[in-house]
Amino acid sequence: ALHVNLASLQERRYAIAAMATAGLVISTALIGGAMYVLFQAFGLDLPFLVCLLFGALISPTDPIAVLGILKSVAVPATLEAKIAGESLFNDGVAVVVFTILLALVSGEAGHLGGPDAIDIALLFIKEAVGGIILGLLLGGVAFAAMRSIDEYVLEVMISLALVMVTYSLALALHTSGPIAVVVAGLLIGNHGKRFAMSETTREHLTKFWELIDEILNAVLFLLIGLEVFAITFTVSTIWIALIAIPITLLARFISVSIPISILGLKRSFTVGAVPVLTWGGLRGGISVALALSLPDLPWKD
């Protein structure tokens, strides 16, 4: 979030919001439905909710991978803002959807009053809106603290404390940690960099978080590599895994096309936006983290 221009996000807020919410839900439903049919075809009886759970964890795009690609390729600014903005926010929305589905799958939906549509909608709003409010509040506190000093070591430590405190509080308050941290990061990365930091602080803060990005991504993929040794593979599961790739890409294409087509009735979009957004929907850290976070369900492998 530190690297994303807030003004560009605001200009394209409708497209970003549509893809990060409606687009993600469409993708989750399409992948879940297709995977349910696929598992049945191979004689594996997975519940539909479990297939939706897979849809939720594989639908969000990875902002670190996406932003890394955008740095090396000349992309129109309008399209870059859409890709970066969507990848930032669909992570948070995906975690909310994943959490709700996991509660239903685990039979722990008592706090929802049973799988009632209104209760699930209220929980979604609480997680998403609560995350935005918490991110703004704590981001504002960190901004004020950074503005009051000019010492890059302390300001980098404040940014680290901001992430730890925001995420911990979000968990305690049952709001979305990823959304809260993204909002706080946008505030610090834009207003904070402009009004609360010297050039030295900006440079050190950026390098520090780039290093953290790389380390945590490396740890995540190391963990998934270790996890693979604990999974029993069969011919059926290998075929299912291979077929899941075009299914996910096709769902991505449809989930991007629908919001862009509807919004395109009132505003113009960059030529080729849909194919670029489809192929730019790289999966990475968030999907790995969600897969690793699954409890010991009968269908986890």
N, C-alpha and C positions, 0 to 999 in steps of 0.2 A: 504493500500500500504506500510505502514511502516514495516509490518511484513513479506513482501515477498522478497525472495532472488533474486536480479537482475541477478546474474550469472546463476542461474537455469532457469530463464525466457529466457535469451538469448540463452541458449542451446536448448530450445524447442520452439523457437520463431515461427517457421513455423506452428507447430500444434496449438499453442495458437492463432496465427493470423487467421488461417483457421477457427477454431471453433468460435472465437469471432466475425468474420465478415460473412463469407459464411454460417457458421452453424447457426448464429442468423437470417440471412435473410431467410434461408430455413425453420427454425422453424416458423418464422413470417408468411410466405406464407402458410405453411401446416396448422397451427392453424387457420389462417384467413379463408382459404378455407373450412376447416371442420366445423368451427363455422357458416359460412354463410349457408351451407347446413343444419346444425342442427337448426338454427333459422327458416329457411324456413319450415322445417319439422314440427315445433311446431306452425306455422302460424304467426310468428313474422317477419315483413318485415324490416330487418336491412340492410343498404347498405353494399356492399362488402368492401368498404374502412373502414367502422366502425369496421367490423370484423377483418380486417388487423391491425387496431389500437389496438384492444385487443391482437392480436398475438404479436405485438411489445412490449406491456407492460408486458406480461406474459412470454416472452421468456428469458430475462436476468436472470442469477442466482445471488444469494445474497452472496457477498464475506464474510460478517461478519458471516453469518450462516455456510457457507462452511468452512471457516478457523477455526471456533469454533469446528466443527466436526473433522477436520483433526488433531487438537491438542490432541484429546482424543483417536484416533485410529492409529495403526501402518500402515502407507501407504508407499509404495516405493517412494523414493525422486523424481524420474522422473514423477510418476503419480501425486504426490502432487503438483509439479510445474505446471503441465498442468491444474489441477483443479483450483488452486489458480489464476494462470495467466489469464485463460479464464474468471473466475468470475469477476476479476478486470476490464478487458477491454470490455467484452460484455455489461456491464452496460453503458459505455460511448457510444458505438455503438448503443445500443438500444435507448438511449435518442435521438440520432441524427435521427434514423429511425422514432421514435415516433413523433418527432417535425415536420418532413417533412410530415408524414401522417396526423397529426393534422391540419397542414396548408391546406392540400388538402380537408380534411373533413369539416373544418370550412369555406371553400370558401375564404380563405385568401392567395391564391396562387399567387396573383398579383406580388409579389416580385420575384417569380420563373419564371415569364414570362408565366404563365399558367402551367398546369401539363405537362411540356415538359421534356422528359427523360434526355436530356443533362443538362438542368438547375438544375434538381434534383440531378444528379450526381455531378455537380460542387458544389452545396450546401453541399452535403455529404462530399466531399473532403475538402471544406473550414472549415466545423465544426470539422472534425476529425484531419486533418493535422494542422490546426490552433491551435487546443487544445494541440497537442503534442508540437509545437513550444513555445506556451505561457507557458506551464508547465515547459519546460526546462529553459527558460529565467528567470522566477520568482523563480523557484527552485534554480537556480544558484545564484541569488541575496541573497536568504535566507541562502544558504550554506555559502557564503562569510561572511555574517553577523554573523552567528553562529561560524564560524571559528575564527573570530576576538575577541571573548569574551569567558569567562569561568564563566558563571553565569546561573544556570539552570532555574531560574525564567524567566529571559529575553529570554532565548532560547526557552522555552515552549511558551512564548508570541509571539515570532517570527514565530513559526510554526502555531499558531492560525491566526496571521495576514496573513501568506502565503495563507492559505485556503480562508480567506475572500476576500483578494485582487484578488487572482487568479480567483475565481468564479465570482466576480463582473466584473472584466475586460473581462472575457470570454463572459459574457452576453452582455456587451457593444459592444464587437467586433464581436458578432454573431458567436462565435466558441464554441466548446463543453466544458462546465464547468467541468463535471465529468472526461473527458479524461485529461484535463489540470491538475486537482488536483491529479489524479492518477499518472501522470508522475512526478509532483513535489514531491509527496509522496514517489515514488520509489527512487528518487534522494536523498532526505533527509534520508530515511530509510536505504539506503545502503552506499553511499559515505559520507553522513552527519554523520551517526552514527560512521563510521570508522575513519574519518579524522577531524571532526569538533566538536566532543562532548566528554566530560569526561564520566566516568562510571556513576556518579551521575546524569548527564543530561540525559543520555540514559534511565536510570531507570525511572526518573520522566516523561520524554516525553512519554514513552511507556504506563505508568499507566494513564497519563492524557488522552491520546487518546482512550485507552480502556474504560475509564469511559464515555467519550463523545459518543463513539459507543453505549454503553448500554443505555444511557439516550435518545439519538435521536431515537433509535429503539423502545424504550418504548413509546415515544411520538407518533411515527408514528402509532403504533398498537392501541394506545388509540384513535387517530383520526379516524382510520378506524372503530373502535368499535362504536364511536359516529355517524359516517356517516351511518352505517347500520340502525340506527333508522329512517333515512330520506328516506330510499329506500322501495318501495312497492314490496313485494314478492308475486308471484303467484305460483301455482303448476307447471306451465310451466317453469318459471325461475329457480325454485329449481331443476327440472330435468335437465335443460340445464347446470346449475352450476355443478351438479354431473357428468354429461357426459363429461364436459369440462376437468375434471381431467385426465381420461385415454387418451383423445385426446392430451393434453399437454405433457403427459409422452411419448406417441408414437412419437409425433413430435420431442421431445427431443432425443429419441433413433435414429431416422432417421437422424436428423441434426448433431449428433455426429458421427454416423457410416460412413456417406459419406466422410467427410474430413479425418477421421482416415484411412478409407479403401484406399483412393487415396494416402495419404502420406505413408501408409504402404507398398506401392509398392517399395519405395526407402529406407525406414528406418524401424527398428523394434520398436514395442511398447510393453509396459508392458502387460502381459497376463491378460485378463479380464478388459482391459482399458475401453471398450465401456459400459458394464453394470455398472461399478463403476461411470463413467462419467454421465451415464443416471440417476442413482439414486442419485448421488451427486449433481445433478442440482437443488438444493433447491431454492425455491422462497422466497422472503422476502421484505425487506425495499424498494428496488427500484421499484418493482411492485406496492406496496402500495402508494408510493409517486407519481408515474405517474398516477395512478387511481385518487388520490385526486386532481391532478393538472388539470384534465379535465375541460374545461369550461362548461357552462350550455347548452350542446347540447341536442336535443330531445331524444337521445338514451343513455344518461349518466347513468341513473338508471340500 
